Structure formats: C-alpha cells, structure tokens
Amino acid sequence: ARGGVGLALCVLAGATCVQLLNCLGLSAVATNGHHNGAYNLLVANLGPTWGATTSLLYYLGMSALATVEICGAVEAFDLMLQQQEGPGYVTSSAYYDTGLIGSVALVA
C-alpha cells in the first residue's frame, strides 16, 4: 500500500512509455493512408466490430470528459462569484447557481 516516491516515479515512467508508444503507433497508422476521422481510422485497422466498439468507447469517454470539464468550470465560476462583493449568487442560492450555470455551459 505504501510505494513511496520511487514507485510513483516508476508508475509515471511506465505510463509515459505506454503513451509514447501509443502516439507513435497512431501517427504511423494515420499517415499511412487516407482516413477521414477517428472512426474510419479505427475501422480500417481493427475491423468493423472492434472499430465500432472502440469508437463507441471513445465517444462515451469524450462525453464524460465534457461533463467533468463543465463541472470544473462551474465550480471555478462559483468560487469567483463568492469572492465578489455583493450577494455572490446569480440566483437565491449557490445550489441553484450550480445548476443554472452548468445548464448554460452545457447548451453553449
């Protein structure tokens, strides 16, 4: 359970190597033909079944990323409102502010 700094650095080095190899492999595949996006690239290299599955997971991951980024932006905006002089809220409470600002950010 206790790895320390050395083990943490080993994990980071391993993750960096995996990411580097992933980027190099994707770059080699992307420059070796005419592909019109991530889906076509994946289908051409993995086949229709695995390409569609991977593309679906990619789509779900990007959707989750957008949600997390909106939550972080709303939280930062709420902190800015609270530091401001005056009521510090757009609506009557911070709870409703989070929902309102998040909905506006999602639509925009």
BAMIMAR-461552 format. One record per residue: residue in three letters; z, x, y of N, C-alpha, C, CB in turn; residue number from 1. Coordinates in pm, 1 decimal, always signed. Glycine has a CB too. Example, Ala and Ser with C-alpha at 12.3 -4.5 7.8 and 13.67 -1.06 7.14 Angstrom:
BEGIN
+------+----------+----------+----------+----------+----------+----------+----------+----------+----------+----------+----------+----------+-----+
| type |     n.up |   n.east |  n.north |    ca.up |  ca.east | ca.north |     c.up |   c.east |  c.north |    cb.up |  cb.east | cb.north | seq |
+------+----------+----------+----------+----------+----------+----------+----------+----------+----------+----------+----------+----------+-----+
|  ala |   +780.0 |  +1319.0 |   -569.0 |   +780.0 |  +1230.0 |   -450.0 |   +780.0 |  +1320.0 |   -330.0 |   +904.6 |  +1130.8 |   -447.3 |   1 |
|  ser |   +708.0 |  +1285.0 |   -225.0 |   +714.0 |  +1367.0 |   -106.0 |   +787.0 |  +1290.0 |     +3.0 |   +572.5 |  +1408.4 |    -59.8 |   2 |
+------+----------+----------+----------+----------+----------+----------+----------+----------+----------+----------+----------+----------+-----+
This chain:
BEGIN
+------+----------+----------+----------+----------+----------+----------+----------+----------+----------+----------+----------+----------+-----+
| type |     n.up |   n.east |  n.north |    ca.up |  ca.east | ca.north |     c.up |   c.east |  c.north |    cb.up |  cb.east | cb.north | seq |
+------+----------+----------+----------+----------+----------+----------+----------+----------+----------+----------+----------+----------+-----+
|  ala |     +0.0 |    +82.0 |   -118.6 |     +0.0 |     +0.0 |     +0.0 |     +0.0 |    +86.7 |   +125.4 |   +119.8 |    -93.4 |     -0.4 |   1 |
|  arg |    +54.4 |   +208.9 |   +113.8 |    +59.7 |   +296.9 |   +231.3 |    -41.0 |   +409.1 |   +211.5 |   +204.0 |   +354.6 |   +253.6 |   2 |
|  gly |   -146.1 |   +402.2 |   +286.4 |   -251.3 |   +502.1 |   +271.4 |   -242.4 |   +611.7 |   +374.8 |   -385.6 |   +436.8 |   +279.3 |   3 |
|  gly |   -200.4 |   +575.6 |   +493.3 |   -190.8 |   +673.5 |   +598.8 |   -323.8 |   +695.8 |   +669.6 |   -140.0 |   +802.9 |   +543.3 |   4 |
|  val |   -321.5 |   +790.9 |   +759.4 |   -437.5 |   +820.4 |   +841.7 |   -550.5 |   +880.4 |   +757.9 |   -399.2 |   +915.6 |   +954.9 |   5 |
|  gly |   -516.5 |   +965.2 |   +662.1 |   -619.3 |  +1028.8 |   +579.5 |   -700.9 |   +927.5 |   +501.1 |   -555.7 |  +1127.4 |   +484.2 |   6 |
|  leu |   -633.2 |   +831.2 |   +438.6 |   -704.5 |   +729.0 |   +361.9 |   -785.5 |   +638.5 |   +454.1 |   -605.8 |   +645.3 |   +279.0 |   7 |
|  ala |   -731.0 |   +607.6 |   +571.1 |   -804.7 |   +525.5 |   +667.6 |   -932.2 |   +596.4 |   +711.1 |   -716.9 |   +493.7 |   +790.4 |   8 |
|  leu |   -924.4 |   +726.6 |   +732.1 |  -1044.1 |   +802.4 |   +770.1 |  -1144.7 |   +808.5 |   +656.0 |  -1005.8 |   +944.0 |   +813.3 |   9 |
|  cys |  -1096.4 |   +816.2 |   +532.0 |  -1187.4 |   +813.9 |   +416.3 |  -1259.3 |   +679.6 |   +405.2 |  -1109.8 |   +842.5 |   +286.4 |  10 |
|  val |  -1188.0 |   +571.6 |   +429.0 |  -1249.5 |   +438.9 |   +425.0 |  -1355.4 |   +427.7 |   +534.6 |  -1142.2 |   +327.8 |   +441.5 |  11 |
|  leu |  -1323.0 |   +475.2 |   +654.3 |  -1420.0 |   +471.3 |   +763.5 |  -1541.7 |   +558.1 |   +733.9 |  -1354.7 |   +516.3 |   +893.4 |  12 |
|  ala |  -1521.0 |   +673.8 |   +675.3 |  -1633.0 |   +760.8 |   +640.5 |  -1720.9 |   +694.9 |   +534.4 |  -1581.8 |   +897.4 |   +590.5 |  13 |
|  gly |  -1660.2 |   +633.0 |   +435.6 |  -1737.6 |   +563.7 |   +333.6 |  -1817.1 |   +447.7 |   +390.9 |  -1646.5 |   +513.9 |   +224.5 |  14 |
|  ala |  -1754.8 |   +368.9 |   +479.3 |  -1824.3 |   +257.6 |   +542.9 |  -1939.3 |   +307.2 |   +629.6 |  -1727.0 |   +175.1 |   +626.9 |  15 |
|  thr |  -1918.1 |   +420.9 |   +696.4 |  -2023.9 |   +478.5 |   +778.7 |  -2141.5 |   +522.8 |   +693.7 |  -1970.5 |   +596.2 |   +859.2 |  16 |
|  cys |  -2114.7 |   +583.6 |   +579.3 |  -2223.0 |   +626.5 |   +489.5 |  -2300.3 |   +507.5 |   +435.5 |  -2167.0 |   +709.0 |   +373.3 |  17 |
|  val |  -2230.3 |   +402.5 |   +396.5 |  -2297.5 |   +283.2 |   +345.9 |  -2384.9 |   +221.5 |   +454.3 |  -2194.9 |   +180.5 |   +295.0 |  18 |
|  gln |  -2331.1 |   +212.8 |   +575.2 |  -2407.5 |   +154.5 |   +685.7 |  -2529.3 |   +239.7 |   +720.0 |  -2318.4 |   +138.6 |   +809.2 |  19 |
|  leu |  -2513.1 |   +369.6 |   +718.3 |  -2624.7 |   +460.1 |   +747.8 |  -2734.7 |   +445.1 |   +644.0 |  -2576.4 |   +606.0 |   +753.0 |  20 |
|  leu |  -2698.6 |   +443.3 |   +516.5 |  -2798.2 |   +425.5 |   +411.2 |  -2865.5 |   +288.4 |   +419.8 |  -2733.4 |   +443.4 |   +274.2 |  21 |
|  asn |  -2789.1 |   +187.4 |   +455.4 |  -2844.8 |    +53.5 |   +472.3 |  -2947.1 |    +51.8 |   +585.5 |  -2732.9 |    -48.3 |   +499.9 |  22 |
|  cys |  -2914.5 |   +112.7 |   +696.6 |  -3006.5 |   +117.9 |   +810.7 |  -3131.9 |   +197.5 |   +778.0 |  -2937.1 |   +178.7 |   +932.0 |  23 |
|  leu |  -3115.9 |   +308.9 |   +709.7 |  -3232.3 |   +389.2 |   +672.9 |  -3322.9 |   +313.9 |   +576.4 |  -3188.2 |   +521.6 |   +610.7 |  24 |
|  gly |  -3263.2 |   +246.1 |   +479.7 |  -3342.8 |   +169.7 |   +384.2 |  -3416.1 |    +53.8 |   +450.1 |  -3254.5 |   +117.7 |   +273.3 |  25 |
|  leu |  -3348.1 |    -17.2 |   +537.9 |  -3411.1 |   -129.2 |   +607.0 |  -3521.6 |    -81.1 |   +700.0 |  -3307.0 |   -208.5 |   +685.6 |  26 |
|  ser |  -3500.1 |    +31.7 |   +766.0 |  -3603.3 |    +86.8 |   +853.3 |  -3726.1 |   +127.1 |   +773.6 |  -3549.4 |   +206.7 |   +930.8 |  27 |
|  ala |  -3705.7 |   +185.2 |   +656.5 |  -3818.5 |   +226.1 |   +573.5 |  -3897.7 |   +105.4 |   +525.4 |  -3769.9 |   +308.0 |   +454.3 |  28 |
|  val |  -3827.2 |     -0.5 |   +487.9 |  -3895.2 |   -120.4 |   +439.7 |  -3965.2 |   -192.4 |   +554.9 |  -3795.2 |   -214.9 |   +370.5 |  29 |
|  ala |  -3899.8 |   -198.6 |   +670.7 |  -3956.5 |   -271.3 |   +784.3 |  -4082.2 |   -204.6 |   +837.6 |  -3854.1 |   -283.2 |   +895.3 |  30 |
|  thr |  -4091.0 |    -73.7 |   +830.2 |  -4208.4 |     -4.7 |   +882.6 |  -4318.2 |    +10.8 |   +778.7 |  -4169.3 |   +130.7 |   +935.1 |  31 |
|  asn |  -4295.6 |    -39.6 |   +658.6 |  -4392.7 |    -26.0 |   +551.3 |  -4461.7 |   -161.0 |   +526.1 |  -4324.2 |    +25.8 |   +422.1 |  32 |
|  gly |  -4527.1 |   -213.8 |   +625.0 |  -4597.9 |   -340.3 |   +609.0 |  -4582.8 |   -428.3 |   +730.8 |  -4548.2 |   -413.5 |   +486.7 |  33 |
|  his |  -4641.1 |   -545.4 |   +721.9 |  -4638.4 |   -640.7 |   +833.0 |  -4545.4 |   -755.9 |   +796.7 |  -4782.0 |   -693.3 |   +866.1 |  34 |
|  his |  -4430.0 |   -757.7 |   +860.1 |  -4332.5 |   -863.3 |   +836.0 |  -4301.7 |   -930.6 |   +968.8 |  -4202.6 |   -807.2 |   +769.6 |  35 |
|  asn |  -4283.9 |  -1061.9 |   +964.4 |  -4260.6 |  -1138.8 |  +1086.3 |  -4117.6 |  -1189.1 |  +1095.3 |  -4356.5 |  -1255.8 |  +1093.4 |  36 |
|  gly |  -4021.3 |  -1108.5 |  +1068.0 |  -3882.7 |  -1150.5 |  +1080.2 |  -3801.4 |  -1115.6 |   +957.6 |  -3875.4 |  -1297.9 |  +1105.3 |  37 |
|  ala |  -3672.7 |  -1146.7 |   +967.3 |  -3579.7 |  -1110.2 |   +861.0 |  -3610.3 |  -1184.7 |   +731.2 |  -3436.7 |  -1138.5 |   +904.6 |  38 |
|  tyr |  -3645.5 |  -1313.0 |   +740.1 |  -3671.4 |  -1390.0 |   +617.9 |  -3791.4 |  -1333.4 |   +541.6 |  -3695.8 |  -1538.3 |   +652.1 |  39 |
|  asn |  -3901.9 |  -1311.3 |   +611.2 |  -4020.8 |  -1258.3 |   +544.7 |  -3995.5 |  -1119.1 |   +487.2 |  -4138.3 |  -1253.7 |   +642.2 |  40 |
|  leu |  -3918.3 |  -1039.4 |   +558.9 |  -3884.7 |   -905.8 |   +510.9 |  -3803.9 |   -913.2 |   +381.6 |  -3806.5 |   -828.7 |   +618.0 |  41 |
|  leu |  -3705.6 |  -1002.1 |   +377.6 |  -3622.1 |  -1014.7 |   +258.8 |  -3699.5 |  -1073.7 |   +141.1 |  -3500.6 |  -1101.0 |   +289.2 |  42 |
|  val |  -3781.5 |  -1174.1 |   +165.9 |  -3857.4 |  -1236.6 |    +57.4 |  -3958.3 |  -1138.1 |     +0.0 |  -3929.2 |  -1363.7 |   +107.2 |  43 |
|  ala |  -4021.1 |  -1058.8 |    +85.8 |  -4120.9 |   -963.7 |    +37.6 |  -4058.7 |   -856.1 |    -50.2 |  -4192.9 |   -899.3 |   +154.7 |  44 |
|  asn |  -3932.6 |   -823.1 |    -25.9 |  -3870.5 |   -714.0 |   -100.2 |  -3779.1 |   -759.1 |   -212.5 |  -3793.7 |   -628.7 |     -7.1 |  45 |
|  leu |  -3721.3 |   -875.9 |   -200.5 |  -3626.9 |   -921.9 |   -302.5 |  -3683.1 |  -1032.9 |   -390.7 |  -3500.5 |   -970.0 |   -236.5 |  46 |
|  gly |  -3794.0 |  -1090.9 |   -350.7 |  -3847.3 |  -1204.7 |   -423.6 |  -3799.2 |  -1333.5 |   -359.8 |  -3806.4 |  -1199.1 |   -571.4 |  47 |
|  pro |  -3861.7 |  -1446.3 |   -394.5 |  -3827.6 |  -1571.4 |   -326.5 |  -3684.7 |  -1619.8 |   -350.2 |  -3921.9 |  -1677.7 |   -369.7 |  48 |
|  thr |  -3632.1 |  -1604.0 |   -470.0 |  -3498.0 |  -1655.5 |   -498.5 |  -3390.8 |  -1575.8 |   -425.1 |  -3471.0 |  -1652.7 |   -648.7 |  49 |
|  trp |  -3391.5 |  -1445.0 |   -443.7 |  -3290.8 |  -1361.8 |   -379.2 |  -3313.4 |  -1353.2 |   -228.9 |  -3291.0 |  -1222.5 |   -439.9 |  50 |
|  gly |  -3438.9 |  -1358.2 |   -185.8 |  -3468.9 |  -1355.1 |    -43.1 |  -3415.7 |  -1477.9 |    +28.0 |  -3618.1 |  -1343.7 |    -21.1 |  51 |
|  ala |  -3434.2 |  -1595.3 |    -33.4 |  -3384.1 |  -1718.8 |    +26.6 |  -3231.8 |  -1721.1 |    +27.3 |  -3438.2 |  -1840.8 |    -48.5 |  52 |
|  thr |  -3170.5 |  -1675.5 |    -80.4 |  -3024.4 |  -1671.5 |    -86.7 |  -2966.9 |  -1577.3 |    +17.4 |  -2978.4 |  -1629.5 |   -225.5 |  53 |
|  thr |  -3025.4 |  -1459.7 |    +28.3 |  -2977.7 |  -1362.7 |   +126.5 |  -3000.7 |  -1412.1 |   +268.5 |  -3046.7 |  -1228.1 |   +106.2 |  54 |
|  ser |  -3112.9 |  -1478.1 |   +292.4 |  -3142.0 |  -1531.0 |   +425.5 |  -3042.8 |  -1641.0 |   +463.1 |  -3285.9 |  -1584.9 |   +431.6 |  55 |
|  leu |  -3006.3 |  -1724.1 |   +365.7 |  -2907.9 |  -1828.8 |   +391.7 |  -2772.4 |  -1767.5 |   +427.0 |  -2894.4 |  -1921.6 |   +269.7 |  56 |
|  leu |  -2731.5 |  -1666.1 |   +352.9 |  -2605.2 |  -1598.3 |   +384.2 |  -2611.4 |  -1529.8 |   +520.6 |  -2571.6 |  -1495.3 |   +275.3 |  57 |
|  tyr |  -2726.2 |  -1473.7 |   +554.7 |  -2745.3 |  -1411.6 |   +686.3 |  -2730.2 |  -1516.8 |   +796.6 |  -2884.8 |  -1343.4 |   +695.1 |  58 |
|  tyr |  -2790.9 |  -1633.7 |   +776.5 |  -2781.6 |  -1742.6 |   +873.8 |  -2637.0 |  -1788.9 |   +890.4 |  -2870.2 |  -1860.5 |   +830.9 |  59 |
|  leu |  -2566.1 |  -1807.1 |   +779.1 |  -2426.4 |  -1850.9 |   +786.4 |  -2338.9 |  -1745.7 |   +854.8 |  -2372.4 |  -1880.7 |   +645.5 |  60 |
|  gly |  -2366.0 |  -1619.1 |   +827.0 |  -2290.7 |  -1512.1 |   +892.1 |  -2314.4 |  -1507.9 |  +1041.6 |  -2326.7 |  -1379.0 |   +831.6 |  61 |
|  met |  -2438.0 |  -1527.1 |  +1083.1 |  -2467.8 |  -1527.6 |  +1226.3 |  -2405.5 |  -1648.9 |  +1295.8 |  -2619.4 |  -1526.4 |  +1248.9 |  62 |
|  ser |  -2401.1 |  -1762.5 |  +1226.4 |  -2336.0 |  -1881.3 |  +1282.1 |  -2186.5 |  -1856.8 |  +1299.1 |  -2360.2 |  -2004.1 |  +1191.7 |  63 |
|  ala |  -2125.2 |  -1795.8 |  +1199.8 |  -1982.6 |  -1764.5 |  +1209.5 |  -1957.0 |  -1663.5 |  +1320.7 |  -1930.0 |  -1710.4 |  +1075.5 |  64 |
|  leu |  -2045.8 |  -1567.2 |  +1336.9 |  -2032.1 |  -1469.1 |  +1443.9 |  -2037.2 |  -1536.9 |  +1580.1 |  -2141.6 |  -1362.6 |  +1433.5 |  65 |
|  ala |  -2128.9 |  -1630.5 |  +1597.9 |  -2138.8 |  -1701.7 |  +1725.9 |  -2009.9 |  -1778.6 |  +1754.2 |  -2259.7 |  -1798.5 |  +1725.3 |  66 |
|  thr |  -1952.4 |  -1839.0 |  +1651.4 |  -1827.6 |  -1913.4 |  +1668.6 |  -1713.7 |  -1821.4 |  +1711.2 |  -1790.7 |  -1985.8 |  +1539.1 |  67 |
|  val |  -1701.8 |  -1708.1 |  +1646.8 |  -1595.1 |  -1613.4 |  +1679.6 |  -1613.8 |  -1557.6 |  +1820.2 |  -1591.3 |  -1498.8 |  +1577.3 |  68 |
|  glu |  -1737.9 |  -1529.2 |  +1858.7 |  -1763.5 |  -1477.8 |  +1992.8 |  -1730.4 |  -1581.6 |  +2099.1 |  -1908.8 |  -1434.2 |  +2005.9 |  69 |
|  ile |  -1761.6 |  -1708.7 |  +2073.1 |  -1727.6 |  -1814.4 |  +2168.3 |  -1576.9 |  -1827.9 |  +2180.2 |  -1789.9 |  -1948.4 |  +2125.8 |  70 |
|  cys |  -1505.1 |  -1821.8 |  +2067.7 |  -1358.0 |  -1830.5 |  +2072.6 |  -1298.7 |  -1716.3 |  +2154.4 |  -1299.1 |  -1828.7 |  +1930.2 |  71 |
|  gly |  -1350.4 |  -1596.3 |  +2136.6 |  -1301.4 |  -1482.1 |  +2213.9 |  -1330.6 |  -1496.0 |  +2361.9 |  -1362.5 |  -1354.3 |  +2162.3 |  72 |
|  ala |  -1448.2 |  -1544.9 |  +2395.6 |  -1484.0 |  -1562.5 |  +2536.7 |  -1398.6 |  -1670.8 |  +2601.3 |  -1632.9 |  -1597.7 |  +2550.6 |  73 |
|  val |  -1372.7 |  -1778.6 |  +2529.2 |  -1289.3 |  -1886.4 |  +2582.9 |  -1146.6 |  -1837.8 |  +2604.4 |  -1290.3 |  -2008.0 |  +2488.4 |  74 |
|  glu |  -1096.4 |  -1760.9 |  +2510.9 |   -960.5 |  -1708.0 |  +2526.4 |   -950.4 |  -1615.2 |  +2647.2 |   -917.7 |  -1633.3 |  +2399.6 |  75 |
|  ala |  -1049.6 |  -1530.8 |  +2666.2 |  -1050.4 |  -1441.6 |  +2782.9 |  -1060.7 |  -1521.3 |  +2911.8 |  -1166.4 |  -1341.6 |  +2773.8 |  76 |
|  phe |  -1141.9 |  -1625.6 |  +2911.8 |  -1155.8 |  -1709.2 |  +3030.9 |  -1026.1 |  -1783.5 |  +3060.8 |  -1270.9 |  -1809.0 |  +3013.3 |  77 |
|  asp |   -957.3 |  -1831.2 |  +2956.5 |   -827.9 |  -1896.7 |  +2976.0 |   -725.6 |  -1800.9 |  +3037.2 |   -775.4 |  -1951.2 |  +2842.8 |  78 |
|  leu |   -725.1 |  -1675.8 |  +2990.5 |   -633.1 |  -1577.0 |  +3048.2 |   -664.7 |  -1550.8 |  +3194.6 |   -639.1 |  -1446.0 |  +2969.5 |  79 |
|  met |   -792.0 |  -1547.3 |  +3228.6 |   -829.8 |  -1528.8 |  +3369.2 |   -784.7 |  -1646.9 |  +3453.6 |   -981.5 |  -1509.9 |  +3382.2 |  80 |
|  leu |   -797.0 |  -1768.2 |  +3399.8 |   -753.1 |  -1886.1 |  +3475.1 |   -602.0 |  -1885.5 |  +3497.2 |   -794.5 |  -2014.0 |  +3402.1 |  81 |
|  gln |   -526.7 |  -1840.1 |  +3398.6 |   -381.2 |  -1838.8 |  +3411.6 |   -333.4 |  -1735.1 |  +3511.8 |   -317.2 |  -1812.8 |  +3277.3 |  82 |
|  gln |   -407.3 |  -1626.6 |  +3530.7 |   -368.2 |  -1523.2 |  +3626.9 |   -405.5 |  -1560.1 |  +3769.8 |   -432.6 |  -1391.1 |  +3590.1 |  83 |
|  gln |   -487.7 |  -1661.4 |  +3784.0 |   -534.0 |  -1702.8 |  +3915.7 |   -425.4 |  -1783.6 |  +3986.6 |   -663.9 |  -1785.0 |  +3904.2 |  84 |
|  glu |   -423.4 |  -1777.4 |  +4119.4 |   -328.7 |  -1858.7 |  +4194.5 |   -371.6 |  -2004.1 |  +4187.1 |   -318.9 |  -1811.7 |  +4341.8 |  85 |
|  gly |   -274.8 |  -2092.4 |  +4188.3 |   -306.0 |  -2234.1 |  +4179.6 |   -265.5 |  -2288.6 |  +4044.4 |   -454.4 |  -2258.5 |  +4204.4 |  86 |
|  pro |   -323.3 |  -2400.8 |  +4005.4 |   -280.6 |  -2464.9 |  +3880.4 |   -311.3 |  -2383.9 |  +3755.5 |   -345.4 |  -2598.6 |  +3868.1 |  87 |
|  gly |   -418.4 |  -2306.4 |  +3754.7 |   -450.8 |  -2224.5 |  +3638.7 |   -519.9 |  -2299.3 |  +3526.9 |   -327.9 |  -2163.2 |  +3586.1 |  88 |
|  tyr |   -557.0 |  -2424.4 |  +3551.2 |   -623.5 |  -2504.3 |  +3449.6 |   -743.5 |  -2575.1 |  +3510.0 |   -526.4 |  -2605.8 |  +3387.6 |  89 |
|  val |   -844.4 |  -2600.1 |  +3429.3 |   -957.7 |  -2681.6 |  +3472.7 |   -920.6 |  -2828.3 |  +3457.5 |  -1086.3 |  -2647.9 |  +3391.1 |  90 |
|  thr |   -860.0 |  -2860.0 |  +3344.3 |   -811.4 |  -2995.7 |  +3319.8 |   -660.0 |  -2995.3 |  +3339.6 |   -850.2 |  -3045.9 |  +3175.4 |  91 |
|  ser |   -592.2 |  -3091.4 |  +3279.9 |   -447.5 |  -3100.3 |  +3299.6 |   -367.5 |  -3006.2 |  +3209.6 |   -402.5 |  -3241.4 |  +3276.0 |  92 |
|  ser |   -430.2 |  -2947.4 |  +3105.8 |   -355.2 |  -2859.6 |  +3016.9 |   -444.7 |  -2749.5 |  +2960.9 |   -292.5 |  -2940.1 |  +2902.7 |  93 |
|  ala |   -380.7 |  -2644.1 |  +2913.9 |   -454.6 |  -2532.4 |  +2855.1 |   -521.4 |  -2574.4 |  +2724.4 |   -360.8 |  -2412.8 |  +2830.9 |  94 |
|  tyr |   -462.4 |  -2667.2 |  +2652.5 |   -519.7 |  -2714.5 |  +2526.5 |   -655.8 |  -2780.3 |  +2550.1 |   -423.9 |  -2813.7 |  +2457.7 |  95 |
|  tyr |   -661.5 |  -2868.2 |  +2648.5 |   -788.7 |  -2934.2 |  +2679.5 |   -889.4 |  -2837.7 |  +2741.7 |   -765.2 |  -3051.8 |  +2773.8 |  96 |
|  asp |   -838.6 |  -2738.7 |  +2814.6 |   -927.7 |  -2636.7 |  +2871.5 |  -1002.8 |  -2562.0 |  +2762.5 |   -848.3 |  -2537.8 |  +2957.1 |  97 |
|  thr |   -932.5 |  -2525.8 |  +2657.4 |   -995.2 |  -2451.2 |  +2548.1 |  -1107.3 |  -2532.7 |  +2484.9 |   -890.9 |  -2413.1 |  +2441.8 |  98 |
|  gly |  -1083.1 |  -2659.2 |  +2459.8 |  -1186.1 |  -2744.9 |  +2401.3 |  -1303.7 |  -2766.9 |  +2494.9 |  -1126.8 |  -2878.0 |  +2363.0 |  99 |
|  leu |  -1275.4 |  -2787.6 |  +2623.3 |  -1382.2 |  -2812.9 |  +2719.5 |  -1468.9 |  -2690.0 |  +2740.6 |  -1324.0 |  -2858.1 |  +2851.9 | 100 |
|  ile |  -1406.8 |  -2575.6 |  +2763.2 |  -1481.5 |  -2452.4 |  +2787.4 |  -1557.2 |  -2410.4 |  +2661.9 |  -1386.9 |  -2339.8 |  +2833.0 | 101 |
|  gly |  -1496.3 |  -2426.2 |  +2545.1 |  -1564.1 |  -2393.4 |  +2420.5 |  -1685.1 |  -2482.3 |  +2396.1 |  -1467.9 |  -2405.1 |  +2304.7 | 102 |
|  ser |  -1673.4 |  -2610.7 |  +2425.3 |  -1786.4 |  -2701.5 |  +2408.6 |  -1899.7 |  -2668.0 |  +2504.3 |  -1741.8 |  -2845.3 |  +2429.4 | 103 |
|  val |  -1865.9 |  -2636.8 |  +2629.0 |  -1968.4 |  -2598.5 |  +2725.7 |  -2037.3 |  -2469.2 |  +2682.1 |  -1906.8 |  -2581.7 |  +2866.0 | 104 |
|  ala |  -1960.3 |  -2372.9 |  +2633.5 |  -2019.1 |  -2246.5 |  +2587.9 |  -2106.4 |  -2269.0 |  +2465.8 |  -1909.4 |  -2143.9 |  +2556.0 | 105 |
|  leu |  -2070.1 |  -2359.1 |  +2377.4 |  -2148.6 |  -2387.0 |  +2258.2 |  -2282.2 |  -2451.8 |  +2294.4 |  -2070.1 |  -2477.1 |  +2163.0 | 106 |
|  val |  -2279.8 |  -2541.6 |  +2389.7 |  -2402.3 |  -2610.6 |  +2430.0 |  -2492.2 |  -2517.2 |  +2510.9 |  -2368.8 |  -2736.9 |  +2512.0 | 107 |
|  ala |  -2430.9 |  -2434.0 |  +2592.9 |  -2509.3 |  -2340.7 |  +2676.9 |  -2555.2 |  -2229.1 |  +2591.8 |  -2428.2 |  -2286.7 |  +2796.5 | 108 |
+------+----------+----------+----------+----------+----------+----------+----------+----------+----------+----------+----------+----------+-----+
